[in-house]
Amino acid sequence: MVDLPKVKDVEKTKTWQEIDLRILLTKGARSLGAGSPTDAGLSRISTTSVANPIVLAGGVPDPATLPVDDLLKAIGHVLTTHPDESLRYGGVHGFDGLRTALAERQSRIEGIPLVPENFLIDNGSAGGIDTICDAFVESGDVVIVESPTFSGSLRTIKGHMAEIAPVPLDDQGIMVDRVAEVIRRTEKSGKRVKLVYTISDFHNPTGVTMSPERRSNLVSLCAEHHALIVEDAAYSDIYFGSQPPVSLYTLAEGQGIFKVGTFSKPIATGLRIGWVQGRPDYIEALAQVRFDMGNSPLLQMALAKYVASGMLNTHLEKVRPLYAEKCETLCKSLRDHCAQYIRFRKPEGGFFLWVECVGPQAQDVAREAIEEGIFFPLGAAFFFGREADDTSHIRLSFSTATLKELSEVGPRLRAAFDRAIGER
């Protein structure tokens, strides 16, 4: 962060054109920079001469799966039956009907009783994480994150001036013994870990699912040290097996934990409706720092009907096999054509494949891949601090590409690897 003169030190005779606007910004804003499309879940597309590029960038639902007709019916029903209520401010807690529908659905999923007071509706899972930070994170607080993790969440936590403590993960999830080391070291310094942020299911970017043993150990450790867990469950509904993993929220019986969910990944990112699940007093703490008067009652009421009627479950039953097939198609294409150049572990759900490049550096492969008409983010974008020097990984999202396109990834990526090797 660049040191700038304080406002009081600026000559009063200077005009607005002569004053550097950064001196008026908060420390959080100055520390962030503009961010990247990856931070916002968007796809960065460079110029390519290839007629039919394959985009493996943003983790968003397949456009062909968007339930447009069902959403139109739900929105039309709301506008017809509740025009006044749906077109005015909805309040910071959110529409009670959606909170009720979520309570009923999540009670079945968690296996523990939940009520509407356990939920606050927010602007997607990203909005929920931001609200949690508004309520619980101050300048200098320590927040543990997985390394790597979603770059957008890193920006949110950093923007609240937290001291970020990255902890590595392996194929079993976050390394809980390393979390314990950070907590002990932090407490010895006179501070405490305020939050532990984790994507325990089908991790972004690695696709890893935390093991049952690690889940139990993390819950116990955080309870012992009174460190709140933020469980980002954005991808938890996109599982490829018969059942989803048991959530951290269930294991903790709702104590010392926020679970953040969203309709963005199961349905559509443009809805911008998500929720925070927590103890009623935790939810009230979040409501105290909401100043936006809530988000769209129209969409919340439509989604309440969509969830309560069973349409969401029906939709998920259709898309889960599709994403599983897409994942397998991409993995097979890579195994068949790039085996000597890559290492990866097939995920059990979600949208992402985390690929380690063997031989050439990731940035060289990505550059040559553009020439082959393939776009994806570098793994370095998902690390914090010195670990952002990672040169080995790339993240491939298989959610929006067609099955035909995914089958072509292997040959195209092989050509990119060959050229990257040849240029060394």
C-alpha positions in Angstrom: 0.0 0.0 0.0 1.5 3.3 -1.1 2.0 6.0 1.6 0.2 9.2 0.7 0.0 12.6 2.3 -3.0 13.1 4.7 -5.8 15.3 3.5 -4.9 18.0 6.0 -1.4 18.2 4.5 -2.7 18.9 1.0 -2.4 22.6 0.0 -5.9 24.1 0.2 -5.2 26.0 -3.0 -5.0 22.9 -5.1 -8.0 22.1 -7.4 -9.7 18.8 -7.6 -7.8 18.1 -10.8 -4.5 18.5 -9.0 -5.4 16.3 -5.9 -4.7 12.6 -5.9 -8.0 11.0 -5.1 -6.3 8.2 -3.2 -5.6 10.4 -0.2 -9.4 10.4 0.4 -9.8 6.6 0.2 -9.9 4.3 3.2 -6.9 2.1 4.0 -9.0 -0.9 2.9 -9.7 0.6 -0.5 -6.1 1.6 -1.1 -4.9 -1.9 -0.2 -7.1 -3.6 -2.8 -6.5 -2.3 -6.2 -9.0 -2.9 -9.0 -9.2 -6.6 -8.8 -9.6 -9.1 -11.7 -12.5 -10.7 -13.5 -11.6 -13.9 -11.7 -12.3 -12.2 -8.4 -15.8 -11.4 -9.6 -16.5 -14.9 -11.1 -16.2 -13.6 -14.6 -14.2 -14.9 -17.6 -11.3 -13.0 -19.0 -11.1 -13.6 -22.7 -8.0 -12.6 -24.7 -7.7 -12.2 -28.5 -7.3 -15.4 -30.4 -7.4 -16.3 -34.0 -9.2 -19.6 -33.3 -12.8 -19.5 -34.6 -14.3 -21.6 -31.7 -12.6 -20.8 -28.5 -13.2 -23.0 -25.4 -13.7 -21.0 -22.2 -12.8 -22.8 -19.0 -12.7 -19.7 -16.8 -15.6 -18.6 -14.7 -17.4 -21.1 -12.5 -21.0 -20.4 -13.5 -23.9 -22.7 -14.4 -24.3 -24.1 -18.0 -26.4 -21.6 -19.9 -28.5 -24.5 -21.3 -29.6 -25.4 -17.8 -31.0 -22.1 -16.8 -34.7 -22.7 -15.7 -36.0 -19.7 -17.5 -39.6 -20.9 -17.9 -39.9 -21.9 -14.2 -38.5 -18.6 -13.1 -40.8 -16.7 -15.4 -43.8 -18.5 -13.9 -42.6 -17.9 -10.4 -42.0 -14.2 -11.0 -45.2 -13.8 -12.8 -47.2 -15.4 -10.0 -45.6 -13.1 -7.5 -46.3 -10.0 -9.5 -49.9 -11.1 -10.0 -50.7 -12.1 -6.5 -48.4 -9.7 -4.4 -47.5 -6.7 -6.6 -47.2 -4.2 -3.7 -45.2 -6.4 -1.4 -42.8 -7.7 -4.1 -42.0 -4.2 -5.4 -41.1 -2.3 -2.3 -38.2 -2.6 0.2 -37.9 -6.0 1.8 -35.8 -5.3 4.9 -32.4 -6.4 6.0 -33.4 -9.9 7.2 -35.1 -10.8 3.9 -38.5 -12.2 2.9 -39.9 -14.4 5.6 -41.3 -16.8 3.1 -37.9 -17.5 1.6 -36.4 -17.8 5.1 -39.1 -20.3 5.9 -38.5 -22.3 2.7 -34.8 -22.4 3.4 -35.3 -23.4 7.0 -37.5 -26.4 5.9 -35.0 -27.4 3.2 -31.8 -27.0 5.2 -33.4 -28.8 8.2 -33.7 -31.8 6.0 -30.1 -31.4 4.7 -28.5 -30.7 8.0 -30.5 -33.2 10.0 -31.1 -30.6 12.8 -34.1 -28.3 13.3 -33.8 -24.8 11.8 -36.2 -21.9 11.9 -36.5 -18.7 9.8 -34.6 -16.8 12.4 -31.6 -18.9 11.5 -31.4 -17.2 8.1 -30.5 -13.8 6.7 -30.9 -13.2 2.9 -28.0 -11.5 1.3 -26.5 -10.6 -2.1 -25.3 -14.1 -3.0 -22.7 -16.0 -0.9 -20.2 -13.1 -1.6 -22.6 -10.7 0.1 -23.0 -13.0 3.0 -19.2 -13.2 3.5 -18.9 -9.5 3.3 -21.7 -9.0 5.9 -20.0 -11.5 8.3 -16.8 -9.5 7.9 -18.6 -6.2 8.5 -19.9 -7.6 11.8 -16.9 -9.5 13.1 -13.6 -8.4 11.4 -11.7 -5.2 12.4 -8.4 -3.9 11.4 -5.7 -6.2 12.6 -7.9 -9.2 13.3 -6.5 -12.5 12.2 -8.5 -14.6 9.7 -7.3 -18.0 8.6 -7.9 -19.0 5.0 -7.1 -22.0 2.9 -4.2 -21.8 0.5 -5.2 -21.6 -2.3 -8.8 -20.2 -2.0 -11.3 -18.2 -4.0 -9.7 -14.9 -4.9 -12.9 -12.9 -4.4 -13.2 -13.9 -0.8 -9.6 -13.0 -0.3 -10.3 -9.5 -1.5 -13.3 -9.3 0.8 -11.3 -10.3 3.9 -8.4 -8.1 2.9 -10.7 -5.1 2.3 -11.7 -5.4 6.0 -8.0 -4.8 6.9 -7.7 -8.3 8.4 -4.4 -10.0 8.9 -4.7 -13.0 6.6 -3.1 -16.3 7.6 -3.0 -18.8 4.8 -2.9 -22.5 5.7 -2.2 -25.1 3.0 -4.6 -27.9 2.1 -4.0 -31.3 0.6 -6.3 -33.9 -0.9 -8.0 -34.2 2.5 -8.8 -30.5 2.8 -7.3 -27.9 5.0 -4.4 -29.1 7.2 -5.9 -28.8 10.7 -2.6 -29.3 12.4 -1.3 -26.2 10.6 -4.4 -24.3 11.6 -3.7 -25.2 15.2 -0.1 -23.9 14.8 -1.4 -20.6 13.5 -3.9 -20.3 16.4 -1.2 -21.0 19.0 1.2 -18.6 17.4 -1.4 -15.9 17.1 -2.5 -16.3 20.8 1.1 -16.2 21.9 1.5 -12.8 20.2 -1.4 -11.5 22.2 -4.0 -11.7 19.3 -6.6 -14.2 18.5 -7.9 -15.8 15.3 -11.3 -14.3 14.7 -12.5 -16.4 11.7 -11.5 -19.5 9.8 -12.8 -19.3 6.3 -13.2 -22.7 4.4 -14.8 -24.1 1.3 -15.2 -27.6 2.6 -17.2 -29.1 -0.3 -15.8 -29.2 -3.8 -13.3 -26.5 -3.1 -12.7 -23.5 -5.4 -10.2 -23.7 -7.0 -8.8 -27.2 -6.1 -12.1 -29.3 -6.2 -11.0 -31.0 -2.9 -13.6 -32.2 -0.4 -12.6 -32.0 3.2 -12.4 -35.5 4.8 -14.7 -36.4 7.7 -11.8 -36.6 10.2 -10.6 -33.2 9.2 -14.1 -31.7 9.5 -14.5 -33.1 13.1 -11.0 -31.9 14.1 -11.5 -28.4 12.7 -14.9 -28.0 14.5 -13.3 -29.1 17.8 -10.2 -27.0 17.4 -12.2 -23.8 16.6 -14.6 -24.4 19.4 -11.7 -24.8 21.9 -10.3 -21.4 20.8 -13.6 -19.6 20.1 -12.6 -19.0 16.5 -15.8 -18.6 14.3 -15.9 -20.9 11.2 -17.3 -19.4 8.0 -18.3 -22.4 5.9 -18.7 -21.3 2.2 -21.2 -23.8 0.8 -21.6 -22.2 -2.6 -21.0 -25.6 -4.4 -22.4 -28.0 -1.8 -25.5 -28.7 -3.9 -23.4 -29.8 -6.9 -22.4 -33.2 -5.7 -21.8 -36.2 -8.0 -22.5 -39.0 -5.6 -25.7 -40.1 -4.0 -25.4 -37.9 -0.9 -23.6 -34.6 -0.1 -20.9 -34.5 2.6 -21.9 -33.9 6.2 -21.5 -30.2 6.7 -19.4 -28.5 9.3 -22.6 -26.7 10.4 -24.1 -30.1 11.2 -21.0 -31.4 13.0 -20.9 -28.2 15.1 -24.7 -28.3 15.7 -24.8 -24.7 14.6 -22.5 -23.5 17.4 -19.6 -21.1 16.5 -20.3 -21.3 12.8 -21.8 -19.4 9.9 -22.8 -21.4 6.8 -23.1 -19.3 3.6 -25.2 -20.6 0.7 -26.3 -19.2 -2.7 -28.7 -19.7 -5.6 -25.9 -18.6 -8.0 -24.3 -22.0 -8.6 -27.4 -24.2 -8.5 -29.5 -21.9 -10.6 -28.0 -18.7 -12.0 -25.4 -16.2 -10.9 -27.5 -13.2 -12.1 -30.1 -13.8 -9.4 -27.7 -12.5 -6.7 -29.6 -14.1 -3.9 -27.9 -16.0 -1.2 -28.2 -16.5 2.5 -26.3 -16.8 5.8 -27.3 -19.6 8.1 -26.4 -19.3 11.8 -27.7 -19.1 15.4 -30.5 -16.5 15.7 -28.3 -14.3 17.8 -25.5 -14.5 15.2 -28.0 -13.6 12.5 -29.2 -10.6 14.5 -25.6 -9.4 14.8 -25.4 -9.5 11.0 -28.6 -7.5 10.7 -27.1 -4.8 12.8 -24.5 -4.0 10.1 -26.8 -4.2 7.1 -27.5 -0.7 5.7 -28.7 -1.5 2.2 -32.4 -2.1 3.1 -32.1 -5.6 1.8 -32.1 -7.0 -1.8 -35.0 -7.7 -4.2 -38.2 -8.9 -2.6 -39.5 -9.8 -6.0 -36.7 -12.3 -6.6 -36.8 -13.5 -3.0 -40.6 -14.2 -3.2 -40.2 -16.0 -6.6 -37.4 -18.1 -5.2 -39.5 -18.9 -2.1 -42.1 -20.4 -4.4 -39.4 -22.1 -6.5 -37.8 -23.8 -3.4 -41.1 -24.6 -1.5 -42.7 -26.2 -4.6 -39.8 -28.6 -5.1 -38.7 -27.1 -8.4 -35.1 -26.5 -7.0 -34.7 -30.1 -6.1 -36.0 -31.2 -9.5 -33.6 -28.8 -11.2 -30.7 -30.1 -9.2 -31.6 -33.7 -10.0 -31.2 -32.8 -13.7 -28.0 -30.8 -13.5 -25.9 -33.0 -11.2 -25.6 -35.8 -13.7 -24.7 -33.3 -16.5 -21.9 -31.7 -14.5 -20.6 -35.2 -13.5 -20.5 -36.1 -17.1 -18.8 -32.9 -18.1 -16.2 -33.5 -15.4 -15.5 -37.0 -16.5 -15.3 -35.9 -20.2 -12.7 -33.3 -19.4 -10.7 -35.7 -17.1 -10.7 -38.4 -19.8 -9.6 -35.9 -22.5 -6.7 -34.7 -20.3 -5.7 -38.3 -19.4 -5.7 -39.4 -23.0 -3.7 -36.5 -24.4 -1.7 -34.7 -21.6 -0.9 -37.4 -19.1 2.9 -36.8 -19.3 2.4 -33.1 -18.6 -0.1 -32.9 -15.8 -1.3 -34.2 -12.5 -4.8 -33.8 -11.1 -7.4 -35.4 -8.8 -10.9 -35.8 -10.1 -13.3 -33.9 -7.9 -16.5 -35.3 -6.3 -18.6 -32.3 -7.2 -18.5 -28.6 -8.1 -17.3 -26.9 -11.2 -13.4 -27.1 -11.1 -10.4 -29.2 -11.9 -7.1 -28.1 -10.3 -4.3 -29.1 -12.6 -0.5 -29.2 -11.8 1.7 -28.5 -14.8 4.7 -30.9 -15.0 7.6 -29.4 -17.0 6.7 -25.9 -18.3 5.5 -23.1 -16.1 1.7 -22.5 -15.9 1.9 -19.0 -17.3 3.8 -20.3 -20.4 1.1 -23.0 -20.9 -1.7 -20.5 -20.5 -0.1 -18.2 -23.1 0.2 -21.0 -25.6 -3.3 -22.2 -24.8 -4.7 -18.9 -26.0 -3.2 -19.6 -29.4 -5.1 -22.9 -29.3 -8.3 -21.1 -28.3 -8.5 -22.2 -24.7 -8.9 -19.7 -21.8 -8.4 -20.4 -18.1 -7.0 -18.6 -15.0 -3.6 -19.3 -13.5 -3.5 -21.0 -10.1 -1.4 -18.1 -8.8 -4.6 -15.9 -8.8 -5.9 -18.0 -5.8 -3.0 -17.6 -3.4 -2.2 -14.9 -0.9 1.2 -13.3 -0.2 4.4 -15.0 -1.3 2.5 -18.1 -2.2 1.1 -16.1 -5.1 4.4 -16.9 -6.8 2.9 -20.3 -7.7 4.0 -21.2 -11.2 2.7 -24.8 -11.4 -1.1 -24.7 -11.4 -4.0 -23.8 -13.6 -7.8 -24.0 -12.8 -10.1 -25.4 -15.4 -13.9 -24.9 -15.0 -16.0 -27.5 -16.9 -19.4 -26.0 -16.1 -20.2 -23.9 -19.2 -18.3 -25.7 -22.0 -20.2 -28.3 -24.0 -19.3 -32.0 -23.9 -17.8 -31.7 -27.4 -15.7 -28.8 -26.4 -14.5 -30.6 -23.3 -13.4 -33.6 -25.3 -11.3 -31.2 -27.4 -9.4 -29.7 -24.5 -6.9 -32.5 -24.2 -5.6 -32.3 -27.8 -5.5 -28.5 -27.7 -3.8 -28.3 -24.3 -1.3 -31.0 -25.5 -0.3 -28.7 -28.4 0.1 -25.8 -25.9 2.4 -27.9 -23.7 4.4 -29.0 -26.6 5.0 -25.4 -27.7 5.8 -24.3 -24.2 8.3 -27.0 -23.8 9.9 -26.2 -27.2 10.3 -22.5 -26.2 12.3 -23.2 -23.1 
